[in-house]
Structures are given as C-alpha cells and as structure tokens.
Amino acid sequence: MRYSGLRLLREGLTGNRGWTRAWRDPAPKADYDVVIIGGGGHGLSTAYYLAKNHGITNVAVLEKGHLGGGSIGRNTTIVRANYFLPGNSEFYSHSLKLWEGLEGELNYNVMHSQRGHMILFHSDGQRDAMARRGNAMLAQGDDAVLMSREEVRAMLPYLDYEQARFPIFGGLFHPRGGTARHDAVAWGYARGADRRGVDLIQNCEVTGIDIEGGVVRGVQTTRGAIRARKVAMIVAGRSSQVAAMAGMRLPIESHILQAFVTEGLKPVIDHVVSFGMGHFYISQSDKGGLVFGGDLDFHASYAARGNLPMMEHVMEAGMTLMPMIGRARVLRAWGGVMDMSPDGSPIIDRTHVDGLYLNCGWNYGGFKAVPASGFALAHLMATGQPHETAAGFRLDRFRTGRGLMDEEGTGAQHSLH
Ligand SMILES: Cc1cc2nc3c(=O)[nH]c(=O)nc-3n(C[C@H](O)[C@H](O)[C@H](O)COP(=O)(O)OP(=O)(O)OC[C@H]3O[C@@H](n4cnc5c(N)ncnc54)[C@H](O)[C@@H]3O)c2cc1C
C-alpha cells in the first residue's frame, strides 16, 4: 500500500478499515543467503540496502524482541553531520544526504525535521576548536555558521547570558541538523525491506553461530537452526555477547545512556541545542515535550534503565544553561544500552570468520548513522569491498593502533571534559 495525503483522507472518512499490515510476519525458512542478527535501525537499513542497491533479497532479519524495541526506539533523535575527523566527516555527511531523501524513498513519514543544531562554546579555546570544526564541515560540503554571543542570544533568547557559571561566548550552528522520529525510522526501513522480499522475524533470538573450518554456516535460534552463506552481527549494545558466540572478544563496553521528556509545553525550543561545558543537549518534540539527555551512567551494564545520580547531574547541567527549564516537570525517563568503542567511532568490517560481518560501536551517535551504516555494510557484504565513506571503520585499528578516530574521546572512558 502506498501512503499519501489522499489515502489518509479517504481512510479517515471511511472508518480506517482499508489499512493493510506494514510488513508480513513470516515463519523462518531453513536457509537464506544472508542472515542479519538484530532488528534495530542498522540491521533493518542493511537489509533494505542489500535488497534495494544489490538485489539481494533472500535475507532474514532475526530480532529477539520486536522491531524498534532497542536503542533505535530509545534515543533522543538528533540527526547531524558536524563531525571533524576525516573518516567520520564524509560518512556522516553521506548519512545526512540519505536522510534528506529518506521519506520520499521509503514512502514513510519519519518526521525528519531540519530545525538546526547549535553547539555552544564557553571559552576562547572552545571557539577556536569550533572554528576548526566548522571549517572541516564546510570543506566536506556541509553547512556551518560560527556565531557570536549576540547572534546566539538573538536566536536562543531563553539561555542564561547574565549570571551563567559558564558564560556563553558563541555557538557553531549547523542549519541542516535536526531531529527525526526514532521508531518511525525502524518501521520505514522494515516496511521497505519487507516490500523487497526480506523476511523480518521477530521474537527470534540468536543463541549460537555455526562455524565450520573458519567459514560461517548459519545460526542457532530460539526458533530453530537457520543456514546462511553470510551472517551480520548488528546488535548494538549486545555486540560483545553475540560476537562471543563466534569466539570474538570485542573492544566494546556496554553502558547505559538515559533520556528525559517533560510535560508538553508550547513551542519554546526551536532548535537542537548542545551545552559546551557539560554533557547536556535538548530539543522539543512535535508534541511539546522537552527531550534531553546527558552523559553515560558510567558503569557497564545490560540493563536498559538508568540511575538517579546521573539524572541529577543532567538536570543540573540543564539548569546551569537554561534556568527556565526548572519550571518544567519531567514525565518520562528511560535508559538504552550503548555499544561504546575506545575511540568513540564505529566498526563496520569483516571478521576473522569467512562470511561473518560486524557492525557496532555506535556510542552516542548511531541514530543519525542508520542510513549510511546500512548502505556501507550492504556494500561490503555484496561487493567484498568497504564503501569509500566507511573504509576507516576497521576492527583491527584497536589492535594495531593505526587509524584510530578519536573524535571527541567519547568512548567508554571519556576524555571530553
Ligand atoms: C538515551 C539515548 C539517546 C541517544 N541519542 C542519540 C541521538 O540523539 N542521536 C544519535 O545519532 N544517536 C543517539 N543514540 C544512539 C543510537 O540510538 C544507537 O547508537 C543506535 O540506535 C544503535 O543501533 P541500532 O538502532 O541498530 O540498535 P538497537 O535498536 O539496539 O538494535 C539492536 C537489536 O539487536 C537485537 N538483539 C540483540 N541481541 C540479539 C540476539 N542474540 N538475537 C537477535 N536479536 C538480538 C536487540 O533486541 C535490538 O533490537 C542514543 C541512544 C540512547 C540510548
């Protein structure tokens, strides 16, 4: 079924009885060309681009819970391309370009809103760093505007400019940055992959990976054994557990990151705003809730829930930057499991097992990466060559020390602050 305004009108007037299922619910087959472990954003986009770009449709996505139940449906939805280092810069630039055509391509409203993303700076040193980053963004072909304190004040009048503990010196504005609706992205890719013949199999946990003579043969699941010529592990916060099934020990730590949403308010925050002196960022959802988050809980865990000390820390950072936020009531908070890599950059690579691939290490930033990540891994799996935008995301950089991409030191052991 094609979605359109006309269809919406017709269904609205006829009791909404004509909608069909967004995707099938097939039983797993015994054999596939490709099995993808993990039905998060990256697993679904990989399946979609395998089918769309490479015509590989005998594919199953195996998800232990429901599609969109992992971090893809738990993040704070920021989409941006303001990375500094070569390797990251072109990858996220590519991702943003894919985002910009995504709704039309998927025929799905992912509510991509390019409302602009502002990173504040609070010292001369930070201004220099932001100027360099802005230049790198412009050199990459993206957009960046270095703003003075007065220009920021005109745009974000609700920040504290008078008595702030960390005075605002200015900001780096990225007009094409913004937000999208997180679970709609999973659903859009799921529907697109399903329409091209991919089997999306929910409630199907992978419990083992079959390897013979160094070659992957398939997987063991809670719904039986499934043979496959190629298998991709795309399980974000569970990467270490799943890779251990193939005898691998990954340089990944799983940490908790929390998100917070207030009661619905009239429009007050028109952009995405990041504090430069603490880990705090905020936007306002279309329903009016202020959506914000901060730092990791800083203990490794697989529990998708957070703790009070970090909640207090994030609220303090918010109050420091915009005291008016103290009037809003927080209605909801949740945690998600993050796959933190040592240099804060991801891994899209083959493994030592023939036919077995790995996609992980997305740290805080894997939502914005969903389109380019699936695009790049599908390219690697189909052609045997890394895609030019993701060639640096090699697993062996953590063993050899060559090609580390320490963007902000935002791996498991931060050096940002
Ligand atoms: C609070 C929070 C805020 C964030 N904010 C942002 C942001 O603003 N911008 C941004 O770019 N990124 C953000 N992120 C990061 C982003 O959400 C993640 O990096 C990204 O979603 C991870 O990739 P994924 O979508 O594939 O993961 P997931 O959705 O977690 O997908 C992995 C899937 O694998 C499944 N799985 C695990 N083990 C197995 C198994 N054995 N068998 C079968 N299936 C299995 C899981 O059930 C899960 O559904 C945030 C994350 C959190 C938690």
PDBQT file of the ligand as one rigid body, heavy atoms in Angstrom, charges set to zero:
ROOT
HETATM    1  C1  LIG A 501      19.104   7.597  25.511  1.00  0.00    +0.000 C 
HETATM    2  C2  LIG A 501      19.777   7.519  24.184  1.00  0.00    +0.000 A 
HETATM    3  C3  LIG A 501      19.903   8.672  23.421  1.00  0.00    +0.000 A 
HETATM    4  C4  LIG A 501      20.521   8.618  22.167  1.00  0.00    +0.000 A 
HETATM    5  N1  LIG A 501      20.519   9.746  21.408  1.00  0.00    +0.000 NA
HETATM    6  C5  LIG A 501      21.022   9.710  20.144  1.00  0.00    +0.000 A 
HETATM    7  C6  LIG A 501      20.912  10.838  19.314  1.00  0.00    +0.000 A 
HETATM    8  O1  LIG A 501      20.328  11.851  19.694  1.00  0.00    +0.000 OA
HETATM    9  N2  LIG A 501      21.442  10.767  18.067  1.00  0.00    +0.000 N 
HETATM   10  C7  LIG A 501      22.091   9.652  17.612  1.00  0.00    +0.000 A 
HETATM   11  O2  LIG A 501      22.582   9.671  16.489  1.00  0.00    +0.000 OA
HETATM   12  N3  LIG A 501      22.161   8.535  18.370  1.00  0.00    +0.000 NA
HETATM   13  C8  LIG A 501      21.631   8.530  19.622  1.00  0.00    +0.000 A 
HETATM   14  N4  LIG A 501      21.681   7.404  20.412  1.00  0.00    +0.000 N 
HETATM   15  C9  LIG A 501      22.388   6.209  19.914  1.00  0.00    +0.000 C 
HETATM   16  C10 LIG A 501      21.559   5.359  18.991  1.00  0.00    +0.000 C 
HETATM   17  O3  LIG A 501      20.250   5.193  19.451  1.00  0.00    +0.000 OA
HETATM   18  C11 LIG A 501      22.242   3.985  18.856  1.00  0.00    +0.000 C 
HETATM   19  O4  LIG A 501      23.604   4.150  18.544  1.00  0.00    +0.000 OA
HETATM   20  C12 LIG A 501      21.623   3.122  17.758  1.00  0.00    +0.000 C 
HETATM   21  O5  LIG A 501      20.223   3.092  17.841  1.00  0.00    +0.000 OA
HETATM   22  C13 LIG A 501      22.175   1.695  17.869  1.00  0.00    +0.000 C 
HETATM   23  O6  LIG A 501      21.950   0.926  16.720  1.00  0.00    +0.000 OA
HETATM   24  P1  LIG A 501      20.588   0.075  16.468  1.00  0.00    +0.000 P 
HETATM   25  O7  LIG A 501      19.489   1.014  16.168  1.00  0.00    +0.000 OA
HETATM   26  O8  LIG A 501      20.879  -0.904  15.428  1.00  0.00    +0.000 OA
HETATM   27  O9  LIG A 501      20.427  -0.613  17.894  1.00  0.00    +0.000 OA
HETATM   28  P2  LIG A 501      19.191  -1.382  18.535  1.00  0.00    +0.000 P 
HETATM   29  O10 LIG A 501      17.905  -0.716  18.232  1.00  0.00    +0.000 OA
HETATM   30  O11 LIG A 501      19.527  -1.588  19.978  1.00  0.00    +0.000 OA
HETATM   31  O12 LIG A 501      19.218  -2.751  17.733  1.00  0.00    +0.000 OA
HETATM   32  C14 LIG A 501      19.907  -3.915  18.115  1.00  0.00    +0.000 C 
HETATM   33  C15 LIG A 501      18.877  -5.035  18.130  1.00  0.00    +0.000 C 
HETATM   34  O13 LIG A 501      19.543  -6.278  18.287  1.00  0.00    +0.000 OA
HETATM   35  C16 LIG A 501      18.668  -7.125  18.989  1.00  0.00    +0.000 C 
HETATM   36  N5  LIG A 501      19.433  -8.265  19.523  1.00  0.00    +0.000 N 
HETATM   37  C17 LIG A 501      20.379  -8.250  20.494  1.00  0.00    +0.000 A 
HETATM   38  N6  LIG A 501      20.842  -9.493  20.721  1.00  0.00    +0.000 NA
HETATM   39  C18 LIG A 501      20.173 -10.315  19.870  1.00  0.00    +0.000 A 
HETATM   40  C19 LIG A 501      20.203 -11.709  19.624  1.00  0.00    +0.000 A 
HETATM   41  N7  LIG A 501      21.021 -12.529  20.305  1.00  0.00    +0.000 N 
HETATM   42  N8  LIG A 501      19.370 -12.222  18.674  1.00  0.00    +0.000 NA
HETATM   43  C20 LIG A 501      18.527 -11.417  17.961  1.00  0.00    +0.000 A 
HETATM   44  N9  LIG A 501      18.464 -10.083  18.169  1.00  0.00    +0.000 NA
HETATM   45  C21 LIG A 501      19.278  -9.534  19.103  1.00  0.00    +0.000 A 
HETATM   46  C22 LIG A 501      18.101  -6.218  20.072  1.00  0.00    +0.000 C 
HETATM   47  O14 LIG A 501      16.903  -6.743  20.631  1.00  0.00    +0.000 OA
HETATM   48  C23 LIG A 501      17.905  -4.915  19.300  1.00  0.00    +0.000 C 
HETATM   49  O15 LIG A 501      16.585  -4.766  18.811  1.00  0.00    +0.000 OA
HETATM   50  C24 LIG A 501      21.064   7.407  21.684  1.00  0.00    +0.000 A 
HETATM   51  C25 LIG A 501      20.926   6.239  22.448  1.00  0.00    +0.000 A 
HETATM   52  C26 LIG A 501      20.283   6.282  23.676  1.00  0.00    +0.000 A 
HETATM   53  C27 LIG A 501      20.132   5.026  24.478  1.00  0.00    +0.000 C 
ENDROOT
TORSDOF 0
